[in-house]
Amino acid sequence: MKTLLKFFPLNDRAKDIFYLVAVILVYAALGWAAGFIGMLTGWVPLLGWLINLIVWVIRLYCGLGIILVILQYAKIIR
């Protein structure tokens, strides 16, 4: 589990509820920004599918980051 947590450096800062909400908002904003960029460039024929794949990976990263920060805050994982 420690190997997985190395990929999410923001999660170590969530020690109280303020930082937990801040980290969740950062991940949500990152996912929204990636989706917005994907929407803007999705119509380009060859580049669109590649950008959509990258957006999907970024959203997956953000989703896992949110789940892990909540589990770390609840002290379910360390």
Secondary structure, 3 states (H helix, E strand, C coil): CHHHHCCCHHHHHCCCHHHHHHHHHHHHHHHHHHHHHHHHHCCCHHHHHHHHHHHHHHHHHHHHHHHHHHHHHCCCCC
